[in-house]
Amino acid sequence: MPKKAIDRLLKRRKVGGILIERGLITPEQLEHALALQKQSDPRQLLGEIILEQGMCTADQITEALASAYDIPYAKLEPALVDAQIMRVLPVSFIKSHNVLPLFYVDRVLTVAVSDPTNLYLIEEINQEAEGTVQVVAASTDDVQLMIETLVPHDEEYSIEDLVEDSVSEIDVIERQTQDKVNLEEVASESPVIKLVNYMIYTAVRERASDIHIEPDDGSLRVRFRIDGQMVERLKPPYQMHPAIVSRIKIMASLDISERRLPQDGSIHVMMEGRPADLRISILPTTFGEKVVIRIIDKSTVFVSLKQLGLDATKMEVFQREISKPHGLVLVTGPTGSGKSTTLYSVLKQLEQPEINICTAEDPIEFNLTNVNQFQVNDKIGLTFAAITRALLRQDPDIIMVGEMRDQETGAIGVQAALTGHMVFSTLHTNDAPGAITRLFNLGIEPYLVGASLTAILAQRLVRQICPHCRVETDLSERVRDTLARRGITDIIQLHKGRGCTRCRNVGFLGRVGIFELLVPDDDMRDMITAGVPLEALRTKALELGMKPLFEDGLDKVCNAATTIEEVLRVTVEA
């Protein structure tokens, strides 16, 4: 054992005493933890017991351990880690011992360890690194997160290796970007295929909805949209951009020689035994073509109505309205707010052998059993309006139109609702009452809207607090004032995600919907027919008991499903 380690062992102070000194636990709590240690397993670390009992956070315990062993404590961030240093220690050693090489300074290697009590491990690190090593303590969650994020997996590779393997290919691209044959050959080389496959694999594994490949002036970045937020994941060499774009074009059967016009396509892939569809959009920018890949993971598209996040009252009313024999039900919200998922859930519930359900979609994101689904193709004139008009001759009971985007489609949908069909569709509006005036703007006569409209469901998606690291948090003055204005004064504490490996240290995992349900009565139908302004419709909707999006979001905040910041991010306080 090295002399420095022996010296630290001799000087070590008790962790429990340090936690008491810092006011993190009381002497009584320490006695309780020591008693539990004796009762269960004396070999279990005291810090583990304190963490299990919720007395301290992992960071606080690790910081106390670092102080006890007289070594620095580090809160790890990707910016602290030099990717080249990963090669100093074998990947198998890093993963099996939960250690992370950080950087070299004056020929001294700094390594983060999650267990500074393991002095034999520190000796092993010295032997593996073959040089002077400085150890810092970091929480287990932080080290695991960095390892998972930065250390290549068995089925992955490092960007640095890929660059070294493809220098000659990059040179060819730079010299002959106009040569379709050479560009196609380069795009079919192993390094480029590996990189594209890696991006797709990683995005699906991280539950991303989109991949953005964005060229800039001499640089290239790859960002994922995860739970609605953009996160930078890769920075490949800029020289590889033409080959990456060409590889994606080849996969999507697009024209690799066309770099001046937008192109759209699709790719069907299998990921870990399950199918996924990739919708490709390519658009020329000043510095090259930007690629956006929308990931439609068919294993996650469909959820039941009960999983959407509707509260019991809204669920009962909504199910009653969608079960009516005819009418028009609209689901509204911006792009990416989960409208298609809601409509799929509705159709899945209504599907019966004796009912004929037909849909017009662009794209068809999920194949529904016993539902006739038709794909829009504007290039050949197969528009929403054309399909909807044809569907009325197919003896349908229920029609779902992916989006009412023009006067013709809206008029056909409204007429279908008035002639004995149940019609479901979507609109892009800010709230439920706004869908009524949006139909007016499309050119639909107010009396037709008033006669056909059954219900409007407006929705947004907010990030859900990670259930694995959810902790209580005190109310800030801003949150307290916000709740007080809504008449909520009995909430003492809210919740947040502390951050862990399962949520990649962001505190959120997955998303949940917040909803606004409007069901017009006869008086409101008369107002719609009269074409009254939006504010009058909104006031009437509130009188009918419509709970605004913001208030539904507050309910989910109080139920520890999300945070007030998330609700304010996607809604306006009413």
N, C-alpha and C positions, 0 to 999 in steps of 0.2 A: 504494500500500500504506500503511495507517495507521501512524502513528509508533509506537504501542504494539507492533504486530506486528514492525516493524523492530527495535525495542529487544530484544524477546524473541529474535529471530533472532540478534542480535549476542551476547547473553548465553548462548545455548544451550550446554548441556553435552552430551557424548556419551552416548547411551543405554546403550551397552555398558558404559561406565565406571560408570554408576549401578547397573546390574544387578550388577556385580562388587562394588561398595561394599556393596550390600544382601545380599550372600551368596547371590544367586539363581543365578548362574552363576560358573564359574571362568574365569581368563584363557585357559586352554587351549580351553574351549568357545567363548569369544569369537573366538579365532583361527580355530577350525574354521568358525564361522558366517561370518566375513569371507572365508575361502577359498571357501566355497560361493557366496557372493555374487558373487565375481569369476568363478567358473567358470560360473555359470548366467546371471544377468542383473544387471548392476550397478545397474539401475534398481529392482530388487526391494528393498523396505525390509528393513533388517537385522532389525527386530522380527518381520517375517513369517517370515524364515528361522529365527529362534530359536524361534518358536512351532511351526513345522512340525517342527523337530527335537525337540520336546517338552522343551526346556530350561526353559521358563517357561510360566505360564498367560497367557491373553489379558489378564486383569485386571492381572497383575504388569507386563506390557510396557506397557500403557496408562498405568499409574501412573508408570512410569519416564519415558515420553514426556511426561506432564504435568509432571513435575519438570524434565525437560530444557528445556521451553519456558516454565517458570515460570508455569503455569496450574493451577488447582485440578483435582483428580481427584474424580469422583463415582461412587458405586455406585448405579445407578438403581433406584428402587422406584416403583410406581404412586403412592404417597402424595406423592412429590416433585413430581409433574406436575399442573399446573392445566389441566384439560380445556379451559377457555375460552381458554387461551393458544395452543392448537393453531391458532387462526385468524390468528395474527400472521403466520405464514409459509404460503405456498401448500402444499397437500398434495403436489402434484407435486414441489415443491422439497424438501420434507422427505424424501420417499421416494427421490428420485434422488440426493440428496447425503448421505443417512443422518445427518441432524441432527435434534435434538429440542428445541423450545422448552420450557423448564421452568416459569419463573415470572417475575413482575415484582416488583422491590423498589426503591423510590425511583426509579421510572421507568427502571430499568435491566433489560433483558431478559437473563436467563440462558439460554444455549443449550448443550446437550450435543453434542459432535462426537466422532466415532470416529477422526478423523485430524487431530490438532492440528498435524501437519507441513504441512498444506495451508493456507498463509497466504492464498492467493487466495480460498479458500472462505470464510474468516472475513471477508474484505472483502465478498464477495457477501452474506453474512448481514447485515452492517451496512447494505448498500444495500436489501435486501429488507425488513428490519425498520424502516427509516427512524427510527433512534434509537440510543441507547447500548446496546451489546451486551457482555455478560460471557460469555466462553467457558469451559466446563469440559470436561475430557476424560472419556470413558466408553468402555468396551470396545464393539467392534462388535456382539457378541452382545446386550449390554444395550440398546444403542440400537435395534437391529432388533426386539428383543422388545417394547420399549415402543411402537415405531411400529406393530407388528402388533396389539398389544393395544388401543392408545388412539386411533390415527388412523383415521378412517373409510375403508373401502375404497370402490372405485368403486360397488359394488353395495349399499353400506350407507349409513347416515346417522347423524347425531349425535342423541343423546337431546335435547340442547338445542333443535335445530331442530324436532324432533317436538313438544316442549312448546309452542314458540312457535306452531306451526301448528295446535294443537288446544286452545287455551284455551277457545274458545267451546264446543267439544264437552264439555270437562270440566265446565263450568258446568251444562250440561244434565243430565249424569249426576248431579251432586250434588243438583240440585233435584228430579229426577224419577226416582229409582232404582226406584220401584215401577211405573213406566210401561213395560210390556214393549215397546210399539211404539217409543218414543223410544230405549230402551236398545238395541234391535236396530239402529236407524238409526245410532246412535253407533258401535256395534261394527263396522258396515260401512264406516265412514269410512276414508279412506286412511291417516292417521297411525297408527291403531290396528292396521290390517292390516299396515302396515310394521313396527311394533314386534314383533308376534307372529311374522311371517315372519322377522324378524331374529334373534329368540331361537332359533327352530328351526334356521335356517341355521347360526348360529354354533355351536350345540350339536352338530350333526352334523359340522361341519367340525373341531371340537375333540375328536371321538370321545367325547362325553359319552353316558352311558347313561340319564341322567334330567335333567329340568328341574324345579326347584322354584320356584314362584311363591308367595312367603310374605308376607302382610300382617301388619303390626304396628301399634302405636299411633301412627298418623300417618306411617308409613313403609312402604315396599314394597321388597323385595329379590328378585332372581332369582339362584338358585344352580344350578350344574351339578355333577353327579357325574361326575368324570373319573378313570378308572382306580381307581374305588372311593372317591375322596376328594371331599368337598364343597368347591367353589370358588365364591366370590361373583363374579358377572360383571356384573350390571347393578343399578342402583337407580333404576327409573322413578319418576316422581312418584306419590305415594299416590293422588291424585285419579283416576289412570288405571286403578286396579285394577278397578272394576266393568266398564269397557269391555273390558279385556284378558280377564277371565274370560268375559264374554259372547261375545266373538269366538271364544274357544276352544270354548265350548258350541255356537255356530253351526256351526263346522267339524266338530264331532263329533256333530251332530244331537241335541243334548241340550236340555232344557227351560231356557231362559234366565230364566224367571220363578220357577223353583224355587231358592231360596237357603237352605233350611233342612235339606234332606236330602242325603246323599251321592249322587253320580252318577258313573257310569262310562261310557266310550265309547271310540271309536277313530277315528283319522284315517289315511287312506292318502295319502302324498305322494310326489313325485318330487324327488330332490335330485341335481343335476348328472348327470341321466340314469339314476340308479339308484333303485329303489323303497325306501321306508322306511315302517314302520308306527309310529304314535304311539298308545300306550295312555293314555287320559286318566282320572285319578282326581281328583274334586273333593270336598272335605270342608269343611263350615263350621267356622270357628274363632271366637274371641271378636271378632276385628277384621275378619272377612270370610272369604271362601272361599279356602282354600289349594288350589292346583292342582299336581299332580305329573304330568309327562308322561314316560312310559317310552318311550325311543327304541329301536326294533328295526330296526337297519340290516341289511337282508337280505343285503348284500354281505359282512358280517362275522360273521353268526351261525354259518355252517358252517365248521369247520376239520377237517382230517383228524386221525385218531387220533395220528399221528406229531407233529402240531403242538401237542398238548395239553400236553406237558411230562412225560409218563411216561418214566422211565428204561428202558433196554433190558430189564432183568429184569422189571419190572412189566408192560411192554408185552407181552412174550412170554406171561406168565401170564394177563394180562387177555384177550388175544386168544384164548387157548385156552379160557377159561371162557365167553366170549360166543359162541363157535362151537358150543357143545354143543346137542343137539337139544331139550332141555327144562331147566327150572329157573327160579330167580328171581335176578336180578341187580339190586342196589340201588345207586344213586348218592346219597350223602348230603352234607349241608353246609347252611349257612345260606342265606338269600335272597341272590342276587347272587354266588354262588360258582362259577357256570358249570356247574351240573348239567345244564341243558337242552342246552347246547352239547355236552357229553360224550355225552348220549344221541343227539343228532342225528348226531354223528360215528360212533357205533356203528351206527346204522341205515343210514347211508350206506354203510358198509363191508359190512354184511350183505345189502344189497339185491341180489337176483338175480331173473331172470325167472321161475324156478321156485318162488319163495318168496312167500307171501302175508303181508305186513306190515301191521298195523293199529295205529292210535294213538288214544288219547283224551287231548286236550290242552286247556289253558286258560291262555294262548291258544296258537293255532298260530303259532309264531314264524317258521317257515321251511317253505316248500313243498318236500317231498321227492319226487323223481321216482319213480314206481312204488310209492309208499307210500300207503295209504288212511288219511287223517287226518280225525278227527272232532272238532269243536269243542264243548266243554262249554257248556251254557246252563242255569244253575241256575234261571232265571226260569220256564222251561217244564218243569222236571223232568228235563232232560237232564244228569244228574250224571255224575261219573266212574263211579260204581257202575252206573248205568243203561246207559251206553255200553259198559262192560266186559262186563256181562252179555249185552248184545246182540251184541257182537263174537264171543263164543264160538259163536254160531250162524252166523258168517260164514266158517267154515272157515279160521281164521288159523293160521299157523305161528309167527309172532312177534307179540307184543302189547307195546305200550309205553303205560303209564299215567302221565300227567304227574306225578301225586302220589298217594301213599297217605295220604289225610287222614282216613279214618274206618274203622270196623270192617268195614262192608259192602264197601268197595272193596278193603281188604286181604285179606279172606276170599276174594273172587272171584279176586283175583290169585294168591293161594297155591293155590287149587284149580286154576286154569288151569295153573300150573307143575307140579302133580302129575298132570295129565291129558294130558301130552305137548306142552305149549306152552312156548316160551321167553318169559319175561315180564321186561320192564325197567320200573323205576319209580324214583321219588325219595322221600327222606324228609328231614326236617329234624332232624339229630342232630349232636352235637359231634364224634363220631369213628365209625369203622367198627363196633366192638363195640356201641356205643350203639344202632345200628339194630336189633339183635336184641331188646333190652329195649323199644325203642319199639314194635315189632310186638306184644310181649306186652301193652303198655299199651293198644294199639288193640283188644285183645280177641281176638287170634289165638292159638289153642292152641299151646303150645310144641312139641308133637310135629309139628304141621303146619309150623311154622317150620323145625324141624330137618330135616324130610324134603325141603323144597322149596328151601331156600337154597343158592345156588351160589356167589355172590361178593358182596362189599360193597366199593365204592370210595368212600372219604371224600375230599373235596377242599376246597381253599381257593384263592383267587387272591391273588397278591402282585404289587406293581408291579415291573416289569422295569427294570433299569438302562439308561438311554439308551445305545445303542451308539455314538452320535455324539460323546458327551462323557465316556465312561467313563475313569476314571483310577484308579490304585492309591491306597490309603489305608492308613495304619497301623492296627494292631489296638488298640482301647482295652482297658483292664484288664477291663471288664465282658465284652467279647467274648472276650478271651483266656481268662477263667475259664469262660465258657460252653462254649467249644470244648474246654478241658482236661477238663471234666466228662464230655464225650462221648468222651474219649480221642484228640482231635485236637490234636496238638502240632506238626505239621510245616507249618502254614500261617503264613507270615511276613507276608503282605500280603493284604488284601481289596480290594474295588473299590467305587466309588461314582460317581454321575453329577455332574459338575462343574456342569452347567446350560448349556444352549445354546438357540438359537432354536427348534430342532426339538422340544425337549421343554418349551418355554415356561419355561425356566430352573428347572425343578423337579428335574432329574436323573433322571427316570423317564419311560419311553415304552412304553406298552402293559403288559399283564399276562401272567403265566405261572402255571400251576397247580402246586400241591404236593399230593401224593397219599398215601393210606394204603390199601393193598389187603389185604383179609382173604378168604382162601379156606379155609373150614372143612374139616377132615378128619373121619374117622368118629368119633374120640374126641370132637371138639368137637361133632359133631352129637348125640352121646349127652348131653353136658353141656347143650346147648340144649333137648333134649327133657325133661331133668330140671328145667329152669327155674332153673339156678344163677344167683347174683348177677352183676352186671355186672363187678365186679373180677376174679372168677374167669375170666370169658370173656375179659377184656382180657389177663390173665396168660397164658392159653392161646394167644391170638392172637400174642403176642410170642414164645412158644415155637415157634410154627409159622413164624416168620421175618417177621412183619409189621413193616415199618419205620414208626414213627409219623410223623405229619405234621411234627412239629418236626424230626426227623432228615432227612426228605426235603427240608425247607426248608434245612437246613444244607448238604446236598449242593449245592443250587443257589446258596447263598452262596459256597461254595468254588469253584464253577464260574463265578463272576462274573455270574450271572444276576440276582441280587437282593442285598439287604442284610440283615444280621442283624436290624436294626430292623424291617424289613418282616415277617420271619418271626415275630418276637416279637409283632407287632401282631395277627396273625391266629391264632396257636397258643399253646398253653401248653407250656413246657419240660417234657419228659417225663423 
